[in-house]
Amino acid sequence: MALKLKNLTDIYDMRVYTDQGDYFGDIEESILASNKIFGWRIKATKSSFLTKVLGGAKGVIVPHQLVKAVGDIVIISKAAIPSYEDKEEEESE
């Protein structure tokens, strides 16, 4: 099986979902440090769960370590995003 490589620009505007299946937002840009991917800026869209979590903010930076998979979509770990968990706890109280 051959490893499929993607250009960074192929990932821009790709939809991001949490590992729980929630639509999180779209990839806006990559953040590089020492020629490695440090993180991803994800923009909130009208229908994304990120819009509910952030309120008026336009997006969030997700460290690359939280990315679980990249294919036709990007899957990130929901549990590792502190602001996501904090907001959910506030809503349940």
KOLNU-340528 format. One line per 3 residues: number of its first residue (from 1); for each residue z negated, x negated, y negated of N, C-alpha, C. Coordinates in steps of 0.2 Angstrom, whole numbers, padded with zeros to 4 digits. Last residue first. Layout:
BEGIN
NUM	Z:X:Y:Z:X:Y:Z:X:Y ~ ...
! end
This chain:
BEGIN
93	-0165:0126:-0115:-0172:0127:-0117:-0173:0134:-0121 ~ -0152:0123:-0113:-0156:0127:-0108:-0163:0128:-0110 ~ -0148:0115:-0124:-0146:0122:-0123:-0149:0126:-0118
90	-0155:0103:-0121:-0157:0107:-0127:-0154:0114:-0127 ~ -0148:0099:-0110:-0155:0100:-0110:-0157:0105:-0115 ~ -0135:0096:-0116:-0136:0101:-0110:-0143:0104:-0110
87	-0138:0086:-0124:-0136:0092:-0127:-0137:0098:-0122 ~ -0141:0076:-0115:-0146:0078:-0120:-0144:0085:-0123 ~ -0129:0074:-0108:-0135:0076:-0104:-0140:0079:-0109
84	-0121:0069:-0118:-0119:0075:-0114:-0125:0078:-0111 ~ -0128:0058:-0123:-0127:0063:-0127:-0125:0070:-0124 ~ -0126:0049:-0111:-0133:0052:-0113:-0132:0058:-0118
81	-0117:0048:-0097:-0116:0049:-0105:-0122:0053:-0108 ~ -0118:0048:-0084:-0119:0042:-0087:-0118:0043:-0095 ~ -0114:0060:-0079:-0121:0059:-0079:-0122:0053:-0083
78	-0100:0060:-0079:-0103:0064:-0083:-0110:0062:-0084 ~ -0088:0047:-0077:-0094:0049:-0075:-0098:0053:-0080 ~ -0071:0052:-0078:-0077:0048:-0081:-0083:0051:-0078
75	-0054:0051:-0075:-0060:0054:-0073:-0066:0049:-0075 ~ -0038:0055:-0082:-0044:0050:-0081:-0050:0054:-0079 ~ -0023:0059:-0073:-0028:0061:-0078:-0033:0055:-0077
72	-0015:0053:-0065:-0012:0058:-0069:-0016:0060:-0074 ~ -0026:0040:-0065:-0020:0042:-0062:-0016:0047:-0066 ~ -0041:0032:-0064:-0035:0033:-0068:-0029:0035:-0064
69	-0059:0034:-0061:-0052:0034:-0059:-0047:0035:-0064 ~ -0071:0032:-0068:-0071:0032:-0061:-0064:0031:-0058 ~ -0078:0024:-0082:-0071:0027:-0079:-0071:0026:-0072
66	-0089:0018:-0086:-0090:0025:-0084:-0083:0028:-0082 ~ -0084:0005:-0090:-0088:0006:-0084:-0089:0013:-0082 ~ -0079:0007:-0103:-0074:0007:-0097:-0078:0008:-0090
63	-0088:0019:-0113:-0087:0012:-0110:-0083:0012:-0104 ~ -0081:0029:-0125:-0084:0029:-0118:-0083:0022:-0115 ~ -0084:0036:-0140:-0081:0030:-0137:-0085:0030:-0130
60	-0077:0052:-0146:-0083:0047:-0144:-0080:0041:-0141 ~ -0073:0063:-0160:-0072:0060:-0153:-0078:0056:-0152 ~ -0076:0070:-0172:-0069:0070:-0169:-0068:0067:-0162
57	-0090:0081:-0174:-0087:0074:-0173:-0080:0075:-0170 ~ -0096:0094:-0175:-0091:0092:-0179:-0088:0085:-0178 ~ -0101:0094:-0158:-0101:0098:-0164:-0095:0097:-0169
54	-0101:0088:-0146:-0102:0084:-0152:-0102:0088:-0159 ~ -0101:0098:-0136:-0106:0093:-0136:-0107:0089:-0143 ~ -0089:0105:-0139:-0095:0108:-0139:-0101:0104:-0139
51	-0080:0095:-0138:-0080:0098:-0144:-0087:0102:-0145 ~ -0080:0091:-0125:-0083:0087:-0129:-0084:0090:-0136 ~ -0073:0101:-0118:-0081:0102:-0118:-0084:0097:-0123
48	-0059:0107:-0127:-0062:0102:-0123:-0070:0103:-0123 ~ -0050:0114:-0135:-0052:0117:-0129:-0057:0112:-0124 ~ -0048:0106:-0146:-0051:0112:-0147:-0054:0115:-0140
45	-0053:0089:-0142:-0048:0094:-0143:-0051:0101:-0144 ~ -0059:0073:-0147:-0061:0080:-0145:-0055:0084:-0147 ~ -0053:0058:-0140:-0053:0063:-0146:-0055:0070:-0143
42	-0061:0043:-0135:-0058:0050:-0133:-0059:0055:-0138 ~ -0058:0027:-0133:-0060:0032:-0138:-0056:0038:-0136 ~ -0065:0016:-0121:-0060:0021:-0123:-0062:0026:-0128
39	-0069:-0001:-0119:-0070:0006:-0119:-0064:0010:-0121 ~ -0064:-0014:-0115:-0071:-0013:-0116:-0073:-0006:-0116 ~ -0053:-0023:-0106:-0054:-0016:-0108:-0062:-0015:-0109
36	-0050:-0039:-0111:-0052:-0035:-0106:-0053:-0028:-0109 ~ -0048:-0049:-0121:-0043:-0047:-0116:-0044:-0043:-0111 ~ -0060:-0049:-0128:-0059:-0054:-0124:-0053:-0053:-0118
33	-0059:-0032:-0129:-0064:-0037:-0130:-0062:-0043:-0125 ~ -0052:-0016:-0134:-0052:-0023:-0130:-0057:-0028:-0133 ~ -0051:0000:-0132:-0055:-0005:-0136:-0055:-0011:-0132
30	-0038:0012:-0134:-0042:0008:-0130:-0045:0003:-0134 ~ -0037:0029:-0140:-0035:0022:-0140:-0040:0018:-0135 ~ -0037:0043:-0135:-0034:0041:-0141:-0032:0034:-0142
27	-0037:0054:-0121:-0038:0046:-0123:-0034:0045:-0130 ~ -0045:0069:-0124:-0039:0065:-0123:-0040:0058:-0125 ~ -0058:0078:-0115:-0055:0077:-0121:-0048:0073:-0119
24	-0064:0085:-0104:-0068:0081:-0109:-0065:0080:-0115 ~ -0066:0098:-0093:-0061:0094:-0097:-0065:0091:-0103 ~ -0076:0096:-0079:-0075:0098:-0086:-0070:0094:-0089
21	-0078:0090:-0066:-0072:0095:-0067:-0072:0098:-0074 ~ -0088:0081:-0064:-0090:0088:-0062:-0084:0093:-0063 ~ -0083:0070:-0069:-0083:0070:-0062:-0085:0077:-0059
18	-0073:0075:-0083:-0079:0073:-0080:-0078:0073:-0072 ~ -0057:0071:-0089:-0061:0075:-0086:-0067:0072:-0083 ~ -0044:0068:-0101:-0050:0066:-0098:-0054:0071:-0095
15	-0026:0066:-0102:-0032:0071:-0102:-0038:0068:-0098 ~ -0018:0054:-0112:-0020:0057:-0106:-0026:0061:-0106 ~ -0016:0048:-0124:-0015:0055:-0124:-0016:0058:-0117
12	-0013:0033:-0116:-0014:0036:-0122:-0012:0044:-0122 ~ -0008:0027:-0105:-0014:0031:-0104:-0016:0035:-0110 ~ 0003:0020:-0108:0004:0025:-0104:-0002:0030:-0103
9	-0002:0009:-0115:0001:0015:-0119:0002:0021:-0115 ~ -0006:0000:-0105:-0011:0004:-0109:-0008:0010:-0113 ~ 0004:0003:-0090:0003:0000:-0097:-0002:0004:-0101
6	-0002:0002:-0074:0000:0006:-0079:-0001:0002:-0086 ~ 0002:-0001:-0056:-0001:-0004:-0063:0002:0001:-0068 ~ -0003:0002:-0040:0001:0004:-0046:-0002:0002:-0052
3	-0002:-0009:-0026:-0006:-0007:-0032:-0002:-0004:-0038 ~ 0005:-0003:-0011:0005:-0007:-0017:0001:-0004:-0022 ~ 0000:-0004:0006:0000:0000:0000:0000:-0004:-0006
! end
